[in-house]
Amino acid sequence: MRAWQATEVSQQLRDEDGEVVAELRRGLEVGGGRGWFATVALETGTRLYTERAVWSLPDGLDSVESGESVHVALTREMLQRPPEQRHGILQQLVGLYPLSLAPQHIHPHVLQSCEQRHQQNMAQLMRQQTEPPLPQEVVLCLLLKVQLNAFYSGAYVKSSLLNHSCRPNCIKLALSPDSDGGKGRGSSQRASSVFVSRPIAAGEEITISYLIPCEQSLERRRQQLQEQHCFDLQESCYAGPLEEIRGSTTAEIEDLNDRDAPTAPVVDKSSTSSAMQQLLALEDDIEKLEREVEQLETTGCADASISPFDSSSEAGGFAQQATALIGQLKDLVGDSHVVYVRANKCLIRCCQAQLIQNEMFPVRSSGSNSLDDEAQVRVAILRAAEQMYSIQQQYLHEAAYDIALSLDVLHENFEWFLGRQPQALFKAFPDRYSNFAAASKMDATLRKNLKAFDSLYR
């Protein structure tokens, strides 16, 4: 819980019965100097609010032009709207940080850094806006409001007032464009809901994670938050009893040596700086692979003559790369580090790409047993999901949304094995699922847990 004392309450959130459940307090020594605080105890699964975007990219990330960031694309899209729409949007953003470019509203060092970073973007935005053009100072202030507050799915006023924590108590879930009834460009097509992901005490600050993905080393989180949001990660944002499995600083790698976990490797304290750099490099490799898999998912391109389960296929090659990265991570920081979760998520995406490619371009040569190949891929998915789930239980609340996602992957693949290849499951996991009864019991447990999650995050 944050220890700062707020000096002003300016807005409130009310539930369906009209009870105040949260209030916006100002005077905080963080971000834009404000944040949402719970006024009553909030249970996991509570939906605090659903909010439509003030505006969003009409075609999602497809609207981002080459060389643009999402935030520059959002700013450009708004500036190209008719004057009356621009004015309406600017009015809704008045209270967001920074209120202006004056020193009392944004630190001069932050402003100077942003001006240098956006020099080329500003020149282009000034040319792209519709007539009559807005003054340069207004455009720059708008761009900074977007950079420091907006999300990939659009700009949201209430959610922009939520502060960051690496161990947040809420999660923001983007809804599909039509799920809240938004129609057409004139109305906000996109919406999101904020759910409580672990119990919140009265007086505790309500937080979300600004990071995508959240499974990053401490040093990488610091870099990302500084680059986009222009603030230094404060101790209160990431402190926790298992923080050593979430970071990569010298002290944290030394902490790994002090743990009793047999899987934690011994790292020479004189080489911890080198280990941190190796970890950051591995994170770069994982991110690169994630982008390549995403491109394959988007385009669906594949050589129909090669089985996706073959290592020479694009999807098969990606799965091999992910497996190698997991091995390197385990050698460096053990298999309890939070980045290990991200690497296993990446492997699961690679394997799922193989399954999708197999559905699109089934190979029916006599020398290939597609069902057996698919079983091997799904075994890899099960192992990765189990590893993720094991780590997540150490640092997430038992009802956290990410745990639900891991259980969903486990359940989907258990269903496949029980219906298509039960013997392959028994052979791959003889110590746990050696027969149909044991596997069915696990499947029933997964069903029960997922049903509970569905009632929380419906």
C-alpha positions as CSV (number, residue, x, y, z in Angstrom):
1,M,0.0,0.0,0.0
2,R,1.3,3.5,-0.9
3,A,2.3,5.7,2.0
4,W,1.8,9.0,0.2
5,Q,-0.8,11.5,1.6
6,A,-3.2,12.9,-1.0
7,T,-4.3,16.5,-0.6
8,E,-7.4,16.5,-2.7
9,V,-10.3,14.2,-3.8
10,S,-11.7,15.3,-7.1
11,Q,-13.6,12.3,-8.6
12,Q,-15.3,9.2,-7.4
13,L,-16.2,5.7,-8.8
14,R,-19.6,4.3,-7.8
15,D,-20.9,0.7,-8.1
16,E,-24.3,-0.2,-9.5
17,D,-26.0,0.6,-6.2
18,G,-24.5,4.1,-6.1
19,E,-21.9,3.3,-3.4
20,V,-18.6,5.1,-3.7
21,V,-15.9,2.3,-4.1
22,A,-13.0,4.5,-5.2
23,E,-11.9,8.1,-5.2
24,L,-9.3,10.0,-7.2
25,R,-6.7,11.6,-4.9
26,R,-4.3,14.3,-6.0
27,G,-1.0,15.5,-4.4
28,L,0.8,12.1,-4.9
29,E,4.5,12.0,-5.6
30,V,4.1,9.9,-8.6
31,G,3.2,10.2,-12.3
32,G,0.8,13.1,-12.8
33,G,0.4,13.5,-9.1
34,R,-2.9,11.6,-8.8
35,G,-4.3,8.1,-8.5
36,W,-7.4,6.0,-7.7
37,F,-7.8,4.7,-4.2
38,A,-10.3,2.2,-2.9
39,T,-12.8,3.6,-0.3
40,V,-14.1,0.1,0.6
41,A,-12.6,-3.4,0.5
42,L,-12.8,-4.8,-3.0
43,E,-13.0,-8.5,-3.8
44,T,-11.3,-10.3,-6.7
45,G,-13.3,-10.2,-9.8
46,T,-15.1,-6.9,-9.0
47,R,-15.5,-4.9,-12.2
48,L,-14.7,-1.3,-11.2
49,Y,-15.9,0.1,-14.5
50,T,-16.3,-0.3,-18.2
51,E,-15.0,2.7,-20.2
52,R,-15.2,3.6,-23.9
53,A,-12.2,5.0,-25.6
54,V,-12.2,8.7,-26.2
55,W,-10.8,7.7,-29.6
56,S,-8.9,4.8,-31.0
57,L,-7.2,3.7,-34.2
58,P,-10.0,2.8,-36.7
59,D,-8.2,-0.3,-37.9
60,G,-6.3,-1.1,-34.7
61,L,-2.6,-1.6,-35.1
62,D,-3.1,-1.9,-38.9
63,S,-3.6,1.9,-38.8
64,V,0.0,2.4,-37.7
65,E,2.1,3.6,-40.6
66,S,5.7,2.5,-41.3
67,G,8.1,4.1,-38.9
68,E,5.4,5.3,-36.5
69,S,4.8,4.3,-32.9
70,V,1.3,3.5,-31.8
71,H,1.1,6.8,-29.8
72,V,2.2,8.9,-32.8
73,A,-0.4,7.1,-34.9
74,L,-3.1,7.8,-32.3
75,T,-2.1,11.5,-32.2
76,R,-2.1,11.7,-36.0
77,E,-5.5,10.1,-36.3
78,M,-7.0,12.6,-33.9
79,L,-5.4,15.6,-35.6
80,Q,-6.8,14.5,-38.9
81,R,-10.4,14.6,-37.6
82,P,-12.8,17.5,-38.3
83,P,-12.2,20.6,-36.1
84,E,-15.3,20.0,-34.0
85,Q,-14.3,16.4,-33.2
86,R,-10.7,17.5,-32.4
87,H,-12.1,20.2,-30.0
88,G,-14.3,17.7,-28.3
89,I,-11.5,15.2,-27.7
90,L,-9.1,17.9,-26.4
91,Q,-11.8,18.9,-23.9
92,Q,-12.0,15.4,-22.6
93,L,-8.2,15.2,-22.2
94,V,-7.8,18.5,-20.3
95,G,-7.3,16.9,-16.9
96,L,-4.7,14.4,-18.1
97,Y,-0.9,14.7,-17.4
98,P,0.7,17.0,-18.5
99,L,-1.9,19.7,-18.0
100,S,0.3,22.0,-20.0
101,L,4.0,22.4,-21.0
102,A,4.6,24.8,-18.1
103,P,7.3,23.8,-15.5
104,Q,4.6,23.4,-12.8
105,H,2.9,20.7,-14.9
106,I,5.8,18.8,-16.4
107,H,9.5,18.6,-15.3
108,P,11.7,20.7,-17.7
109,H,14.1,17.7,-18.1
110,V,11.2,15.4,-19.1
111,L,9.9,18.0,-21.6
112,Q,13.4,18.6,-23.1
113,S,13.9,14.8,-23.5
114,C,10.5,14.4,-25.2
115,E,11.0,17.4,-27.5
116,Q,14.3,15.9,-28.7
117,R,12.7,12.4,-29.1
118,H,9.7,13.7,-31.1
119,Q,11.4,16.4,-33.2
120,Q,10.7,14.5,-36.5
121,N,7.3,13.3,-35.3
122,M,6.2,16.8,-34.5
123,A,7.3,18.2,-37.9
124,Q,5.2,15.5,-39.6
125,L,2.2,15.9,-37.3
126,M,2.1,19.6,-37.9
127,R,1.9,18.9,-41.7
128,Q,-0.7,16.2,-41.4
129,Q,-3.4,17.9,-39.3
130,T,-6.6,19.2,-40.9
131,E,-7.3,22.9,-41.2
132,P,-7.3,25.1,-39.3
133,P,-4.0,23.8,-37.8
134,L,-3.5,23.7,-34.0
135,P,-0.5,25.5,-32.5
136,Q,2.7,23.5,-32.1
137,E,2.5,23.8,-28.3
138,V,-1.0,22.3,-28.3
139,V,0.1,19.4,-30.6
140,L,3.1,18.6,-28.5
141,C,1.1,18.6,-25.3
142,L,-1.4,16.3,-27.0
143,L,1.3,14.0,-28.1
144,L,2.8,13.8,-24.6
145,K,-0.7,13.1,-23.1
146,V,-1.0,10.2,-25.5
147,Q,2.5,8.9,-24.9
148,L,2.2,9.1,-21.2
149,N,-1.4,8.0,-20.8
150,A,-2.8,6.1,-23.8
151,F,-3.0,2.3,-24.3
152,Y,-2.7,0.3,-27.5
153,S,-6.5,0.0,-27.8
154,G,-7.0,3.8,-27.5
155,A,-7.2,6.7,-25.1
156,Y,-9.2,6.2,-21.9
157,V,-9.7,9.0,-19.3
158,K,-10.4,7.0,-16.2
159,S,-7.8,4.3,-16.9
160,S,-5.2,7.0,-17.6
161,L,-5.5,8.0,-14.0
162,L,-4.4,4.5,-12.8
163,N,-0.8,4.3,-11.7
164,H,1.6,1.5,-12.4
165,S,2.7,-1.3,-10.2
166,C,4.8,-4.4,-11.2
167,R,2.5,-6.3,-8.8
168,P,-0.8,-4.7,-9.6
169,N,-4.1,-5.4,-7.9
170,C,-6.2,-4.8,-11.1
171,I,-6.1,-5.7,-14.7
172,K,-7.4,-3.8,-17.7
173,L,-9.1,-6.0,-20.3
174,A,-9.8,-4.6,-23.8
175,L,-13.2,-5.6,-25.2
176,S,-13.9,-6.3,-28.8
177,P,-14.9,-3.3,-30.9
178,D,-18.7,-4.1,-30.9
179,S,-19.0,-5.7,-27.4
180,D,-20.2,-2.5,-25.8
181,G,-22.4,-1.4,-28.6
182,G,-20.0,1.1,-30.1
183,K,-20.8,1.6,-33.8
184,G,-18.9,3.4,-36.5
185,R,-16.2,6.0,-36.3
186,G,-18.3,8.7,-34.7
187,S,-18.7,6.7,-31.6
188,S,-15.8,5.1,-29.7
189,Q,-15.6,1.6,-31.2
190,R,-13.3,0.3,-28.5
191,A,-13.9,-0.2,-24.8
192,S,-12.2,-1.8,-21.8
193,S,-13.1,-3.0,-18.4
194,V,-11.0,-2.8,-15.2
195,F,-11.3,-5.8,-12.9
196,V,-9.9,-6.4,-9.4
197,S,-7.3,-9.2,-9.8
198,R,-6.5,-9.7,-6.1
199,P,-8.3,-8.4,-2.9
200,I,-7.9,-4.6,-2.3
201,A,-8.1,-3.1,1.2
202,A,-10.0,0.1,1.8
203,G,-7.5,3.0,1.5
204,E,-5.2,1.0,-0.9
205,E,-4.2,2.4,-4.2
206,I,-5.7,0.8,-7.3
207,T,-3.0,-0.1,-9.8
208,I,-2.5,-1.8,-13.1
209,S,0.7,-2.8,-15.0
210,Y,1.7,-0.5,-17.8
211,L,4.0,-3.2,-19.2
212,I,3.3,-5.4,-22.2
213,P,4.3,-8.1,-21.5
214,C,4.5,-7.9,-17.7
215,E,7.0,-10.7,-17.5
216,Q,10.2,-8.7,-17.8
217,S,13.3,-8.4,-15.7
218,L,13.6,-5.5,-13.3
219,E,16.2,-3.7,-15.4
220,R,14.1,-4.1,-18.6
221,R,11.0,-2.8,-16.8
222,R,12.9,0.2,-15.7
223,Q,14.1,0.9,-19.2
224,Q,10.6,0.5,-20.8
225,L,8.9,2.7,-18.2
226,Q,11.5,5.4,-18.5
227,E,11.4,5.4,-22.3
228,Q,7.6,5.6,-22.7
229,H,6.3,7.0,-19.4
230,C,9.4,9.1,-18.4
231,F,9.5,8.0,-14.8
232,D,11.9,6.0,-12.7
233,L,10.5,2.8,-11.2
234,Q,10.0,3.4,-7.5
235,E,10.6,0.8,-4.9
236,S,6.9,0.7,-3.9
237,C,6.0,-0.3,-7.4
238,Y,7.8,-3.6,-7.3
239,A,8.5,-4.5,-3.7
240,G,7.4,-8.0,-2.7
241,P,8.5,-11.2,-1.0
242,L,9.4,-12.9,-4.2
243,E,10.8,-9.9,-6.0
244,E,14.1,-11.7,-6.5
245,I,12.5,-13.9,-9.2
246,R,11.3,-10.9,-11.1
247,G,14.4,-8.9,-11.6
248,S,17.9,-8.9,-13.1
249,T,19.9,-6.4,-11.1
250,T,23.2,-7.5,-9.5
251,A,21.6,-7.7,-6.0
252,E,18.7,-9.8,-7.3
253,I,21.0,-12.3,-9.1
254,E,22.9,-12.6,-5.9
255,D,19.6,-13.3,-4.1
256,L,19.1,-16.2,-6.5
257,N,22.3,-17.7,-5.1
258,D,21.0,-17.4,-1.6
259,R,17.8,-19.2,-2.3
260,D,17.3,-22.8,-1.3
261,A,15.6,-23.7,-4.6
262,P,17.7,-26.5,-6.1
263,T,16.9,-25.2,-9.6
264,A,18.6,-21.8,-9.0
265,P,22.1,-21.9,-10.5
266,V,25.1,-20.6,-8.7
267,V,26.3,-17.3,-10.3
268,D,29.7,-15.9,-9.3
269,K,29.1,-12.5,-7.7
270,S,32.0,-11.0,-9.7
271,S,30.1,-11.9,-12.9
272,T,26.6,-10.7,-12.0
273,S,26.9,-7.6,-14.2
274,S,27.7,-9.9,-17.2
275,A,24.8,-12.2,-16.2
276,M,22.4,-9.2,-16.2
277,Q,23.6,-8.2,-19.7
278,Q,23.1,-11.8,-20.8
279,L,19.6,-11.8,-19.4
280,L,18.7,-8.6,-21.2
281,A,20.1,-10.0,-24.5
282,L,17.9,-13.1,-24.0
283,E,14.9,-10.9,-23.5
284,D,15.7,-9.1,-26.8
285,D,15.9,-12.5,-28.5
286,I,12.5,-13.5,-27.1
287,E,10.9,-10.2,-28.2
288,K,12.3,-10.6,-31.7
289,L,10.9,-14.2,-31.9
290,E,7.5,-12.9,-30.6
291,R,7.4,-10.4,-33.4
292,E,8.2,-13.1,-36.0
293,V,5.6,-15.4,-34.7
294,E,3.0,-12.6,-34.6
295,Q,3.8,-11.9,-38.3
296,L,3.3,-15.5,-39.1
297,E,0.0,-15.5,-37.2
298,T,-1.1,-12.4,-39.1
299,T,-0.1,-13.4,-42.6
300,G,-0.8,-17.2,-42.3
301,C,1.9,-17.7,-44.9
302,A,3.5,-21.1,-45.0
303,D,5.0,-23.6,-47.5
304,A,2.2,-26.1,-48.0
305,S,4.6,-28.8,-49.1
306,I,6.4,-28.9,-45.7
307,S,4.8,-30.3,-42.6
308,P,4.5,-27.5,-39.9
309,F,5.7,-30.1,-37.4
310,D,9.0,-30.4,-39.4
311,S,11.9,-28.3,-37.9
312,S,12.6,-27.0,-41.4
313,S,9.1,-25.3,-41.5
314,E,8.8,-21.7,-40.4
315,A,6.6,-22.5,-37.4
316,G,8.8,-25.6,-36.5
317,G,11.9,-23.4,-36.6
318,F,10.3,-20.9,-34.3
319,A,9.5,-23.6,-31.8
320,Q,13.1,-24.8,-31.9
321,Q,14.3,-21.3,-31.3
322,A,12.0,-20.9,-28.3
323,T,13.1,-24.2,-26.8
324,A,16.7,-23.1,-27.1
325,L,16.0,-19.8,-25.4
326,I,14.3,-21.6,-22.5
327,G,17.3,-23.7,-22.1
328,Q,19.6,-20.7,-22.0
329,L,17.4,-19.0,-19.5
330,K,17.4,-22.0,-17.2
331,D,21.2,-22.2,-17.3
332,L,21.4,-18.4,-16.5
333,V,18.8,-17.7,-13.9
334,G,17.0,-21.0,-13.2
335,D,13.5,-22.0,-13.9
336,S,11.8,-19.8,-11.3
337,H,12.5,-16.5,-12.9
338,V,9.6,-14.5,-14.2
339,V,11.2,-14.1,-17.7
340,Y,11.0,-17.9,-17.8
341,V,7.2,-17.5,-17.9
342,R,7.5,-15.2,-21.0
343,A,9.8,-17.7,-22.8
344,N,7.3,-20.5,-22.2
345,K,4.5,-18.3,-23.4
346,C,6.5,-17.7,-26.5
347,L,7.0,-21.5,-27.0
348,I,3.3,-22.1,-26.6
349,R,2.6,-19.5,-29.3
350,C,5.1,-21.1,-31.6
351,C,3.5,-24.5,-31.1
352,Q,0.0,-23.1,-31.6
353,A,1.2,-21.7,-34.9
354,Q,2.3,-25.2,-35.9
355,L,-1.2,-26.5,-35.1
356,I,-2.9,-23.7,-37.0
357,Q,-0.6,-24.3,-40.0
358,N,-1.4,-28.0,-39.9
359,E,-5.1,-27.2,-40.1
360,M,-4.6,-24.8,-43.0
361,F,-2.1,-27.0,-45.0
362,P,-2.5,-30.6,-43.9
363,V,0.4,-32.8,-45.2
364,R,-0.9,-36.3,-46.1
365,S,2.2,-38.0,-47.3
366,S,2.5,-41.7,-46.5
367,G,5.6,-41.2,-44.5
368,S,4.1,-38.7,-42.0
369,N,1.9,-39.6,-39.1
370,S,0.2,-36.2,-38.5
371,L,-1.6,-37.3,-35.4
372,D,1.6,-38.4,-33.6
373,D,3.3,-35.2,-34.7
374,E,0.5,-33.1,-33.3
375,A,0.6,-35.1,-30.0
376,Q,4.3,-34.3,-29.6
377,V,3.6,-30.6,-30.2
378,R,0.8,-30.6,-27.6
379,V,3.0,-32.4,-25.1
380,A,5.4,-29.5,-25.5
381,I,2.5,-27.1,-24.9
382,L,1.4,-28.9,-21.8
383,R,4.9,-28.9,-20.3
384,A,5.3,-25.2,-21.0
385,A,1.9,-24.3,-19.5
386,E,2.6,-26.4,-16.4
387,Q,5.9,-24.6,-16.0
388,M,4.2,-21.2,-16.4
389,Y,1.5,-22.1,-13.9
390,S,4.0,-23.3,-11.3
391,I,5.9,-20.0,-11.4
392,Q,2.8,-17.8,-11.5
393,Q,1.5,-19.4,-8.3
394,Q,4.6,-18.1,-6.6
395,Y,4.0,-14.4,-7.4
396,L,0.4,-14.0,-8.5
397,H,-2.8,-14.2,-6.5
398,E,-4.6,-17.5,-6.9
399,A,-7.4,-15.8,-8.9
400,A,-5.2,-13.7,-11.1
401,Y,-6.3,-13.4,-14.7
402,D,-2.9,-14.7,-16.1
403,I,-3.4,-17.9,-14.1
404,A,-6.7,-18.4,-15.8
405,L,-5.0,-18.1,-19.2
406,S,-2.5,-20.8,-18.3
407,L,-5.3,-23.1,-17.0
408,D,-7.2,-22.5,-20.2
409,V,-4.2,-23.7,-22.3
410,L,-3.8,-26.8,-20.1
411,H,-7.5,-27.6,-20.3
412,E,-7.7,-27.2,-24.1
413,N,-4.8,-29.6,-24.6
414,F,-6.0,-32.1,-22.0
415,E,-9.3,-32.2,-23.9
416,W,-7.5,-33.0,-27.1
417,F,-5.5,-35.8,-25.6
418,L,-8.4,-37.5,-23.9
419,G,-10.5,-37.3,-27.0
420,R,-7.8,-38.1,-29.6
421,Q,-4.5,-39.5,-28.2
422,P,-4.9,-40.6,-24.5
423,Q,-2.0,-43.1,-24.8
424,A,0.4,-40.4,-25.9
425,L,-0.6,-38.4,-22.7
426,F,0.0,-41.4,-20.5
427,K,3.4,-42.1,-22.1
428,A,4.6,-38.4,-21.8
429,F,3.5,-38.0,-18.2
430,P,3.7,-41.5,-16.6
431,D,4.2,-40.2,-13.1
432,R,1.0,-38.1,-13.0
433,Y,-1.3,-39.2,-15.8
434,S,-0.6,-42.9,-16.3
435,N,-4.2,-43.9,-17.0
436,F,-7.5,-42.5,-18.1
437,A,-8.8,-42.1,-14.5
438,A,-5.9,-39.9,-13.4
439,A,-6.0,-37.7,-16.5
440,S,-9.8,-37.3,-16.3
441,K,-9.5,-36.3,-12.7
442,M,-7.0,-33.5,-13.7
443,D,-9.3,-32.5,-16.6
444,A,-12.3,-32.2,-14.1
445,T,-10.2,-30.0,-11.8
446,L,-9.2,-27.7,-14.7
447,R,-12.9,-27.4,-15.7
448,K,-13.9,-26.5,-12.2
449,N,-11.2,-23.9,-11.8
450,L,-12.0,-22.3,-15.2
451,K,-15.6,-22.2,-14.3
452,A,-14.7,-20.2,-11.2
453,F,-12.6,-17.8,-13.2
454,D,-15.4,-17.4,-15.7
455,S,-17.7,-16.2,-12.9
456,L,-15.0,-13.6,-11.9
457,Y,-14.0,-12.2,-15.3
458,R,-17.1,-12.9,-17.4
